[in-house]
Amino acid sequence: MPTFMEVDADTVSRLANDLNQVGIALIENYLCHEQLRMARSDIEKEAHLREKRSFAIRGAPDIPGTLFERLAGSGEFQRLLLSVYSLGTGRVPSPSEKIHTVVRCLQGRDSAGESNRFHYDATTLTILLPVFIPEHSTESGRFVLLPNIRELRCSALLNLLEKAVIQNRISQWLVTRAIAFGLLRPIKVALVPGNLYFFWGYRSLHANEPCNSQALRSTVLFHFDNPHRCSNIARWLMPKGR
């Protein structure tokens, strides 16, 4: 089994700068060919069990033995995540903070209902790893991001209220229409399997565009640092990765 990529200090500096100045940062070809093949094999097994239905798997113990579990637990990935987080925020994370993994797959008719669902994450940093992206289709489920449009909130209750305002179907429809009419101009990213994308999930409103219902769109999200970890309300704000 190949080891995961070790990232140098210059790359970490670039990633942190892109996060704060652009809103999204990228490492191309983070997974080697063999690792991507293994990741796809893990996803295909789960997708077959769901029989053309969309699904999400949120963390251990539901993903034991997968490449994603090994990645989240690897020293290379943890050093990368912690370095980017610390340099990008200027803060040292709590020693008790854990990486939360979400495997998300869209397929079949219900994939349409999972598109344009704009939201903020519960955690500060989100890392997005595409595994399957529809090819040769105008509906590839591009990643849509309005980056860094809010700051960390002073209380979990304020954050919960703000999320309730935006994370409902009426507000999400209004955001989608505003984008269509050019009133909002988000970053739109055509995801490439095996690349690694970084963004401030808590601060950035994001979703995916519709994707081909006959194809499989699968991404893995790694969430880190819940700023409201000490609040009981934070338990209600588990990552709902996109």
KEKE-3310 file (N, C-alpha, C; in steps of 0.2 Angstrom, whole numbers, plus 5000, padded with zeros to 4 digits):
npx = (5004:5004:5012:5004:5004:5017:5018:5027:5033:5032:5021:5011:5011:5006:4994:4987:4987:4980:4967:4963:4964:4959:4949:4948:4958:4970:4977:4984:4982:4983:4980:4988:4988:4985:4980:4968:4961:4959:4951:4940:4935:4931:4920:4912:4907:4899:4890:4884:4876:4866:4858:4856:4852:4855:4866:4874:4888:4894:4908:4918:4910:4907:4915:4926:4942:4943:4950:4948:4947:4960:4967:4963:4968:4982:4999:5004:4993:4987:4997:4997:4984:4984:4994:4990:4978:4983:4992:4983:4973:4980:4979:4980:4974:4963:4969:4960:4952:4945:4946:4932:4924:4915:4907:4900:4888:4880:4867:4856:4838:4835:4846:4844:4837:4847:4855:4861:4859:4862:4873:4881:4896:4898:4910:4927:4937:4936:4940:4940:4938:4936:4930:4922:4917:4904:4907:4909:4897:4885:4880:4889:4889:4896:4906:4900:4904:4903:4914:4921:4912:4907:4911:4918:4906:4901:4894:4886:4872:4869:4875:4867:4855:4857:4861:4849:4841:4847:4848:4836:4824:4817:4826:4837:4833:4831:4844:4850:4843:4847:4860:4859:4854:4864:4866:4873:4890:4897:4912:4914:4918:4925:4926:4940:4944:4954:4961:4964:4954:4953:4944:4936:4924:4915:4914:4910:4897:4890:4888:4883:4881:4867:4868:4872:4859:4861:4874:4887:4891:4903:4910:4922:4922:4932:4931:4936:4938:4927:4921:4912:4913:4912:4899:4882:4873:4881:4881:4871:4875:4882:4893:4887:4891:4895)
npy = (4994:5011:5025:5040:5057:5067:5084:5099:5113:5125:5122:5121:5134:5140:5135:5139:5153:5154:5149:5160:5171:5168:5159:5145:5131:5120:5104:5095:5079:5072:5059:5044:5034:5020:5022:5030:5020:5010:5018:5020:5007:5005:5014:5009:4997:5001:5008:4999:4992:5001:5002:5011:5023:5038:5042:5044:5042:5043:5044:5034:5020:5016:5016:5006:4999:5005:5015:5028:5029:5025:5035:5047:5043:5043:5049:5058:5064:5070:5079:5088:5093:5099:5108:5117:5122:5128:5138:5145:5150:5155:5150:5137:5121:5112:5099:5089:5089:5080:5072:5072:5062:5061:5051:5054:5050:5053:5047:5040:5044:5052:5060:5073:5080:5083:5093:5110:5113:5124:5128:5131:5123:5114:5114:5122:5120:5112:5098:5092:5078:5072:5057:5049:5057:5063:5060:5067:5075:5088:5090:5089:5090:5101:5110:5123:5138:5151:5160:5163:5172:5175:5177:5167:5164:5171:5163:5147:5147:5158:5154:5143:5149:5157:5147:5140:5150:5150:5137:5131:5125:5136:5147:5142:5140:5153:5158:5150:5155:5168:5167:5161:5173:5181:5189:5185:5179:5165:5155:5142:5125:5113:5097:5086:5069:5062:5074:5086:5097:5112:5122:5135:5129:5132:5146:5148:5148:5135:5122:5109:5108:5102:5084:5071:5060:5047:5043:5041:5052:5055:5060:5063:5070:5079:5085:5097:5105:5111:5126:5128:5118:5116:5118:5112:5114:5112:5099:5096:5100:5092:5088:5090:5085:5090)
npz = (5000:4995:5003:5010:5002:5007:5012:5008:5017:5010:5001:5011:5015:5003:5002:5014:5011:4999:5004:5013:5004:4992:4994:4992:4991:4983:4981:4968:4961:4973:4978:4973:4958:4962:4975:4972:4964:4974:4983:4975:4973:4986:4987:4977:4982:4992:4985:4977:4987:4990:4979:4968:4975:4983:4996:5013:5023:5039:5046:5058:5067:5054:5042:5043:5038:5026:5013:5016:5030:5033:5027:5035:5047:5045:5048:5038:5032:5044:5048:5038:5038:5051:5050:5039:5045:5057:5051:5043:5051:5062:5075:5088:5087:5098:5108:5109:5098:5084:5068:5057:5047:5031:5020:5004:4993:4977:4967:4955:4955:4966:4968:4963:4972:4981:4977:4975:4989:4999:5012:5028:5035:5051:5056:5056:5046:5031:5021:5004:4995:4979:4972:4963:4949:4938:4920:4904:4903:4904:4917:4930:4943:4949:4961:4971:4978:4990:4996:5012:5018:5030:5048:5062:5074:5089:5098:5100:5099:5091:5079:5076:5074:5063:5053:5053:5046:5033:5029:5023:5012:5005:5007:5001:4988:4984:4985:4974:4963:4963:4960:4947:4940:4941:4952:4963:4964:4964:4967:4955:4954:4944:4949:4951:4952:4965:4967:4980:4989:4999:5010:5020:5029:5038:5037:5024:5012:5003:4991:4979:4961:4951:4946:4934:4934:4931:4933:4945:4958:4969:4984:4997:5013:5025:5040:5052:5068:5078:5082:5092:5101:5115:5118:5121:5111:5100:5098:5090:5078:5069:5055:5039:5026:5009)
capx = (5000:5008:5010:5001:5009:5020:5018:5032:5031:5030:5015:5007:5010:5002:4987:4984:4986:4974:4961:4962:4964:4954:4943:4948:4965:4970:4983:4982:4984:4985:4980:4991:4983:4983:4975:4962:4958:4956:4945:4934:4933:4927:4914:4907:4904:4894:4885:4880:4872:4861:4854:4854:4850:4860:4868:4880:4891:4897:4913:4919:4913:4904:4920:4932:4945:4943:4956:4947:4949:4968:4970:4961:4972:4989:5003:5005:4987:4986:5002:4995:4978:4985:4998:4986:4973:4986:4994:4978:4969:4984:4977:4982:4968:4962:4971:4955:4949:4946:4944:4926:4924:4909:4907:4894:4887:4874:4866:4848:4833:4835:4852:4842:4835:4853:4859:4859:4857:4867:4874:4888:4898:4898:4917:4930:4940:4934:4944:4935:4941:4932:4932:4919:4913:4901:4911:4905:4890:4884:4878:4894:4889:4901:4906:4899:4906:4903:4919:4923:4907:4905:4916:4916:4901:4903:4890:4883:4865:4869:4877:4862:4849:4860:4860:4842:4839:4849:4848:4830:4823:4816:4832:4842:4830:4833:4852:4851:4840:4852:4866:4857:4853:4871:4866:4878:4895:4901:4917:4912:4924:4924:4931:4944:4945:4961:4963:4962:4952:4952:4940:4934:4917:4911:4913:4908:4891:4892:4883:4884:4876:4864:4873:4868:4856:4863:4881:4889:4895:4905:4915:4924:4924:4936:4929:4940:4938:4921:4922:4907:4914:4910:4892:4878:4870:4886:4880:4866:4877:4886:4894:4882:4896:4893)
capy = (5000:5017:5030:5046:5062:5072:5090:5103:5119:5130:5120:5123:5141:5142:5133:5144:5159:5153:5149:5167:5176:5166:5155:5138:5129:5114:5100:5091:5072:5070:5052:5041:5030:5015:5024:5031:5014:5008:5022:5019:5001:5005:5017:5005:4992:5004:5011:4993:4990:5005:5001:5018:5028:5043:5040:5047:5038:5048:5042:5027:5014:5014:5015:5003:4996:5009:5020:5035:5028:5025:5042:5051:5041:5043:5054:5063:5068:5074:5084:5092:5096:5103:5114:5122:5125:5133:5144:5149:5153:5158:5146:5130:5117:5109:5092:5084:5089:5075:5073:5069:5060:5060:5049:5056:5048:5055:5043:5039:5050:5057:5065:5080:5083:5084:5098:5117:5113:5128:5127:5131:5117:5115:5115:5128:5118:5106:5096:5088:5073:5068:5050:5048:5063:5061:5062:5068:5077:5095:5090:5085:5092:5106:5112:5130:5141:5158:5159:5167:5177:5176:5175:5163:5167:5171:5159:5142:5148:5163:5150:5139:5153:5159:5141:5139:5155:5149:5130:5128:5125:5142:5151:5139:5141:5160:5158:5147:5160:5174:5165:5161:5179:5185:5193:5182:5176:5161:5151:5135:5121:5106:5093:5081:5064:5062:5080:5088:5104:5115:5128:5136:5126:5136:5153:5148:5145:5130:5116:5106:5109:5095:5080:5066:5054:5040:5042:5042:5057:5053:5064:5062:5076:5078:5091:5098:5110:5114:5131:5127:5111:5115:5119:5107:5115:5110:5091:5096:5103:5088:5090:5087:5086:5091)
capz = (5000:4995:5008:5007:5000:5012:5009:5011:5020:5004:4999:5016:5015:4998:5004:5019:5008:4995:5008:5015:4999:4986:4997:4991:4989:4980:4979:4962:4961:4980:4978:4967:4954:4966:4980:4969:4962:4980:4985:4970:4975:4993:4986:4973:4986:4996:4981:4975:4992:4990:4973:4964:4980:4986:5003:5016:5028:5043:5051:5061:5064:5047:5036:5045:5033:5019:5012:5019:5037:5033:5026:5041:5053:5043:5050:5033:5032:5050:5049:5033:5040:5056:5047:5035:5049:5061:5048:5040:5057:5068:5081:5089:5089:5104:5108:5109:5092:5080:5061:5056:5040:5028:5013:5002:4986:4974:4962:4955:4955:4972:4968:4961:4978:4985:4974:4977:4996:5001:5019:5031:5039:5058:5058:5053:5040:5027:5015:5000:4991:4975:4971:4956:4946:4931:4915:4897:4905:4906:4924:4933:4950:4951:4968:4971:4984:4991:5001:5018:5019:5037:5053:5067:5078:5096:5102:5096:5098:5085:5073:5075:5071:5056:5049:5051:5041:5026:5027:5022:5005:5002:5006:4996:4981:4983:4983:4968:4958:4963:4956:4940:4938:4942:4958:4967:4959:4967:4963:4953:4953:4941:4953:4948:4956:4967:4970:4987:4990:5005:5011:5027:5028:5043:5035:5017:5010:4998:4989:4973:4956:4949:4942:4930:4939:4928:4935:4952:4960:4976:4987:5004:5017:5031:5044:5058:5073:5079:5086:5098:5104:5122:5119:5120:5105:5095:5096:5085:5072:5066:5048:5034:5020:5002)
cpx = (5004:5006:5007:5006:5011:5021:5023:5029:5029:5023:5010:5006:5006:4995:4984:4983:4980:4967:4959:4961:4959:4948:4943:4955:4965:4977:4981:4985:4987:4985:4984:4986:4981:4978:4968:4958:4955:4950:4939:4931:4928:4920:4909:4904:4898:4888:4880:4875:4866:4856:4851:4851:4856:4861:4874:4882:4895:4901:4913:4913:4911:4909:4926:4935:4946:4949:4955:4949:4957:4970:4969:4966:4980:4992:5003:4999:4986:4990:4999:4989:4980:4989:4994:4981:4977:4989:4989:4974:4973:4982:4980:4976:4969:4965:4966:4951:4950:4944:4938:4925:4917:4910:4900:4893:4880:4873:4858:4844:4833:4841:4850:4840:4841:4857:4856:4857:4862:4867:4881:4889:4898:4906:4921:4933:4937:4938:4940:4939:4936:4935:4929:4915:4911:4906:4907:4898:4890:4882:4883:4894:4894:4900:4905:4900:4906:4908:4920:4918:4904:4911:4914:4912:4903:4899:4887:4876:4865:4870:4871:4856:4851:4859:4853:4839:4841:4848:4841:4828:4821:4822:4837:4840:4832:4840:4853:4849:4845:4858:4865:4856:4859:4871:4871:4883:4899:4907:4913:4918:4922:4929:4934:4946:4953:4964:4961:4960:4951:4948:4938:4926:4913:4909:4910:4902:4893:4887:4886:4879:4873:4869:4869:4866:4858:4870:4881:4893:4897:4911:4916:4925:4927:4934:4933:4939:4931:4922:4917:4907:4911:4903:4888:4874:4875:4884:4875:4868:4883:4887:4889:4886:4893:4898)
cpy = (5006:5021:5036:5052:5066:5078:5095:5109:5125:5128:5122:5130:5144:5140:5137:5151:5159:5153:5156:5172:5174:5163:5148:5137:5122:5111:5095:5084:5070:5062:5049:5037:5024:5016:5026:5025:5011:5012:5021:5012:5001:5008:5013:4999:4995:5006:5005:4991:4994:5005:5007:5023:5032:5041:5044:5043:5043:5045:5035:5026:5011:5013:5012:4999:4999:5013:5026:5034:5028:5032:5047:5049:5042:5050:5060:5067:5073:5080:5090:5096:5101:5109:5119:5125:5130:5139:5148:5153:5157:5155:5139:5126:5114:5102:5087:5084:5083:5076:5069:5068:5058:5057:5050:5054:5050:5050:5042:5045:5055:5061:5072:5084:5085:5089:5105:5117:5117:5128:5129:5125:5119:5116:5120:5126:5112:5105:5091:5084:5070:5061:5048:5055:5062:5064:5063:5070:5084:5095:5085:5086:5096:5108:5120:5133:5148:5159:5165:5173:5179:5174:5170:5166:5166:5166:5153:5143:5153:5159:5146:5143:5155:5153:5140:5144:5153:5142:5127:5129:5131:5147:5148:5140:5148:5161:5156:5152:5166:5173:5164:5168:5184:5190:5191:5178:5172:5158:5144:5131:5114:5101:5088:5075:5063:5068:5082:5095:5106:5121:5129:5135:5130:5143:5153:5145:5141:5125:5113:5107:5102:5091:5075:5061:5047:5038:5043:5048:5056:5057:5062:5068:5075:5085:5091:5105:5113:5119:5132:5121:5110:5117:5113:5107:5112:5102:5091:5098:5099:5089:5086:5088:5086:5089)
cpz = (5000:5001:5005:5006:5006:5009:5012:5014:5015:5002:5004:5016:5009:4999:5008:5016:5003:4999:5010:5010:4993:4989:4996:4989:4987:4980:4974:4963:4968:4981:4972:4964:4958:4971:4978:4967:4969:4983:4981:4972:4981:4991:4982:4977:4990:4991:4978:4980:4992:4984:4970:4969:4982:4994:5006:5022:5033:5048:5054:5066:5057:5041:5038:5039:5026:5019:5015:5027:5038:5032:5032:5047:5051:5046:5045:5032:5038:5050:5044:5035:5046:5054:5044:5040:5054:5057:5045:5045:5062:5074:5081:5091:5095:5103:5107:5102:5087:5073:5060:5048:5037:5021:5010:4994:4983:4968:4961:4955:4960:4972:4966:4967:4983:4982:4976:4984:4999:5009:5021:5035:5047:5060:5054:5046:5037:5021:5011:4995:4986:4973:4964:4955:4939:4925:4908:4898:4907:4914:4928:4940:4952:4958:4967:4978:4984:4997:5006:5018:5026:5042:5057:5072:5085:5100:5097:5094:5092:5079:5071:5071:5064:5051:5048:5046:5034:5024:5027:5015:5002:5001:5001:4989:4979:4981:4976:4962:4958:4960:4949:4937:4938:4948:4963:4962:4963:4963:4961:4951:4950:4945:4949:4953:4958:4969:4977:4987:4997:5005:5018:5027:5033:5040:5028:5015:5003:4997:4982:4968:4955:4945:4939:4934:4937:4930:4942:4953:4968:4978:4995:5007:5023:5035:5050:5061:5073:5084:5092:5101:5111:5123:5118:5113:5099:5093:5091:5078:5069:5058:5044:5027:5014:4998)
residu = (MET:PRO:THR:PHE:MET:GLU:VAL:ASP:ALA:ASP:THR:VAL:SER:ARG:LEU:ALA:ASN:ASP:LEU:ASN:GLN:VAL:GLY:ILE:ALA:LEU:ILE:GLU:ASN:TYR:LEU:CYS:HIS:GLU:GLN:LEU:ARG:MET:ALA:ARG:SER:ASP:ILE:GLU:LYS:GLU:ALA:HIS:LEU:ARG:GLU:LYS:ARG:SER:PHE:ALA:ILE:ARG:GLY:ALA:PRO:ASP:ILE:PRO:GLY:THR:LEU:PHE:GLU:ARG:LEU:ALA:GLY:SER:GLY:GLU:PHE:GLN:ARG:LEU:LEU:LEU:SER:VAL:TYR:SER:LEU:GLY:THR:GLY:ARG:VAL:PRO:SER:PRO:SER:GLU:LYS:ILE:HIS:THR:VAL:VAL:ARG:CYS:LEU:GLN:GLY:ARG:ASP:SER:ALA:GLY:GLU:SER:ASN:ARG:PHE:HIS:TYR:ASP:ALA:THR:THR:LEU:THR:ILE:LEU:LEU:PRO:VAL:PHE:ILE:PRO:GLU:HIS:SER:THR:GLU:SER:GLY:ARG:PHE:VAL:LEU:LEU:PRO:ASN:ILE:ARG:GLU:LEU:ARG:CYS:SER:ALA:LEU:LEU:ASN:LEU:LEU:GLU:LYS:ALA:VAL:ILE:GLN:ASN:ARG:ILE:SER:GLN:TRP:LEU:VAL:THR:ARG:ALA:ILE:ALA:PHE:GLY:LEU:LEU:ARG:PRO:ILE:LYS:VAL:ALA:LEU:VAL:PRO:GLY:ASN:LEU:TYR:PHE:PHE:TRP:GLY:TYR:ARG:SER:LEU:HIS:ALA:ASN:GLU:PRO:CYS:ASN:SER:GLN:ALA:LEU:ARG:SER:THR:VAL:LEU:PHE:HIS:PHE:ASP:ASN:PRO:HIS:ARG:CYS:SER:ASN:ILE:ALA:ARG:TRP:LEU:MET:PRO:LYS:GLY:ARG)
# end
